[in-house]
Amino acid sequence: MKIAIPSMGESLTSIVSRTLGRSPFIIIYDDKNDSFVSLENPGFQIQDGSGLKTSELIIQNNADVLLTREIGRKAYSVLMKEYVDIHLLNSSKTVKSAINKFLKKRGK
């Protein structure tokens, strides 16, 4: 399973971004082989449609799950149409701790 998370930095020890569309990076974590890629978020620099640009990036990288603190209606709709499972986070923790908590809930 591939998990997408908006991040303030490029590593698993980075803090989860407060926003999806305006996060500097999107980290895609693959739990099958315990690996990740850090992608520059094209939505970070644009005024309008940042959530949609970010959603496109998540879909292009075949994410199955999105862990985020907030998500706009348009981005939510786009991701739901592509069957991305969206989970809202309560706090700004590290990317790795958010992943671990999610996987623990799923019984992995």
N, C-alpha and C positions, 0 to 999 in steps of 0.2 A: 504494500500500500504506500502511496506517495502522499505526504502531508505538506501542505503549503502554509507558511506563516510569514506575516509581514514583520520585518525586522529593522532595527535601527543600525545594525552592523552586518558584517559578512560571515559571522561564525555562529556556532551553536551557543556560545556564551554571551551573545548579544542580547539586548533587551527587546522584548516584543514591542513593536510599534503600537501607539495608541490608535492609529488609523490604518486602514487598508490602502486606499488610493494614494495617500501621500507618504507612505513608508519609503525610505530610501532603497530598501532591498526586500526581496521575497526569497525566503529559503525554502527549498523543496527537499524534504527529508524522505529517504526511501528506507522503510523499516525492514525490507527483505534482506538487504545487505549492509544495513547500518551506515549508509553514506548520505551525503547531502551535496547540493549545489546551491550557490548563492548567486542570485540574479539581480542586476540593477533594475529597479522598477521604472519603466517608462512613464508611469503616471506621476512620479515624484515631482517632475519639473513642469507639468502642464497645468493650466488654470481650470479648464472645464473638461469633464470626462475622465478624471484620473482613476476613478473606480472601475470604469469600463476598460481602460487600458490595462489596468492591473488584472482584471478578470480574464482578459485575453491571454495574458502571460501565464496565468495559472492553468488555463485550459490547454494552451500550447505545450505545457510541460507535463500534461497528463496527471495532474493532481487528483486524488480521489477524495481528499479531505482538506478543508480550510479551517485553521484555528485563528481567530481574529478577535480583537476587542470591540470593533465596530465595523459595520458594513452598510453601505447605502442601498436604497431600494433597487436601483438599476443594476448594480453589481450583483446583488442578491438574486435578482431574477435571471440574469445571464448565467450565473453559476448553477442555479437550481435546474435550469433547462438542460444543462450538461451533466446533471446528476452528481455534482460535487456536494459532498456532505459537509455542511457548515456548522461549526461549533463556536459559540461565543465564550470568550475568556473573561474572567473577573478582574484580573490584575495584570500589571506589567512585570512579568518575571522573565527569566531567560528563555530563549527559544528551546533549549534542551529540557528545562524543567517543565515547560508547557507540553512538549512532546511526551515526556515520561509520564506525566499525570494523565494525559489522554490515553496512552497505550495501557496504562495500569487499569483504567476504567474499562477498557475493552478486553481486559484479560490476557494481554500479551506480555 
